[in-house]
């Protein structure tokens, strides 16, 4: 790590959201300036900075210093003080006011601001009220510097320090010093291990009850990241003991205290014969599961006034009208689905690709609107919502937008302000986790119907729970399962092979012109062949655009045939560096204008969500900002820490592709991808394609995936709650 000190001459760009800064610094003893970049919250022109970081050569912007830690030193000369105060540092103080202040107090100006701010009234033209505002603004700036200094002294990178300060403000110092483990629970991007390192630096011992309590919460949090709603008691204590390197007895003592104080939840309904296997929840997940179960039970008991408008004897006339006026000849299963949706308050509509779920929904929407009812349609992702809109002819929204999720972390639509609808359709429900399902059901108005649509054989939600699977397993919710294939008059190799995979049979190679296999016996050959197929062979044979129509889906992020390496290779082939095309380097990724990119986490402040896909349309060189236009037409700017949320999207993980469809899907599949080779993963990948599937790799890997169904079962209690009433 190198050191650099000098006077901050000019701030070229600074992000309000994360403090990411591009600036010009004049090194001590030098006449020229150098570019510095990093998270430099609170710095102002005129300050002397002492920086630690690394020199790097940016291909577009040249040599620059990437700041990892920094300290400030106040200016000592009158000219420096005047420039510093007039830089915009203090609200209400511009260059003219700064000049009057320094003319009044000279070299003692900063001492006056620190120790005798009431003397600002001596400055010509400054009244008592404005002087007080200037004094408070000065104190606020000093608090920022104090907090940032302490956080960096604890060894935190400036980016993490900025996140902590942005979250807690002036209270950051107290929280870090007295309650460091709160950071892991409350600050995005600060996990348990970072908080634990801070706590260790502050002298908190290994067996401190605060550390053990945080470790128990972390173990349950990690379990929820793996899809579990709870852990059996014995497993939780074992995990926490191993994580913390303390005895199980020490963990058990703290565990008992946390139960007594309701910091953990031992559920009385979802129970077990062996006390060691009792389910232990984080309270929010327990309450979410209980909320969903209660809401479903209410719907099952709810009187349906809608059913009164659909007389059984007239159903044949209704379906005949749909056939004659709209060309919708529904099968017996589809008719049952429509009838059930209109006459029961809650139902499940399930089925694989090409089985007519979308046609059933289109018919349902037509009948509802003909009667003056208000349907609402939603899906977990933007792409799934757009597909639903196109299929039904009415607007569908993401669940977060439907519920009007705000930057403050609250849903505007809830029990006190329910949705305006008579029937709500939720598509791609296999992606629905227990927390979002609970929020959704809270907002369902009394008397409204709920239709939950999905394919239970796909991968479950990324978040905790298996809502669709548990609702099916409970056996208490009316369900219509569509299993007759309609797509392309049952001639689709995609639909046929998806069914074969789901039935535990190998796909048929060569029997269809929309389903192919290319052998590659090594990861290197698999990756090279995947790129060749995407860039040359598939576009030439099928006339598709490789950048917009083809999606590579890999089981894993790592390895030569994983998402990261394939993205780099595909970018190099499809959007290589060339004169006139702007690019920007962030971490290990280079973004270029024209790149396909994906948002990797929910950013509620900017209304962009995990899985949203867009295209880089501009790179602002001076601001070092990447501008992305998403598929819904919105434009978002990324800089500094924000760029950590962005990734190339030429290749995606199968999990990331849920809820989306693509004209062409290419799937690298190797034995090296074990233990991720599972039937539901392969099935999900195959069913993302509309026109063509190409699998590249090892037939044995395909066979392993088809045969593997014994995946780790998620610890969830929804089905038990529903069965026990």
Secondary structure by P-SEA (a helix, b strand, c coil): cbbbbbccccccbbbccccccccccccccccbbbbbbccccccccccccbbbbbbbbbccccbbbbbccccccccccaaaaaaaaaccccccccaaaaaaaaaacccaaaaaaccccccccccccccaaaaaaaaaaaaaaaaaaaaaaaaaaacccaaaaaaaaaacccaaaaaaaccccccccccccccaaaaaaaaaaaccccccaaaaaaaaaaaaaaaaaaccccccaaaaaaaaaaaacccaaaaaaaaaaaaaaccccccccccccccccccccaaaaaaaaaaaaaaaaaaaacccaaaaaccccaaaaaaaaaaaaccccccaaaaaaaaaaacccbbbbbbcccccaaaaaaaaaaaaaaabbbbbbbcccaaaaaaaaaaccbbbbcccccccccccccccccccccccccbbbbcccccccaaaaaaaaaaccccbbbbbbccccccccccccaaaaaaaaacccbbbbbccccccccccaaaaaaaaaaaccccccccccccbbbbbccaaaaaaaaaaaacccccccccccccccbbbbbccccccccaaaaaaaaaaacccccccccccccccccccccbbbbbccccccccccccbbbbbccccccccbbbbbcccbbbbbbcccccccccccccccccccccccccbbbbbbcccccccccaaaaaaaaaccccbbbbcccaaaaaaaaaccccccccccaaaaaaac
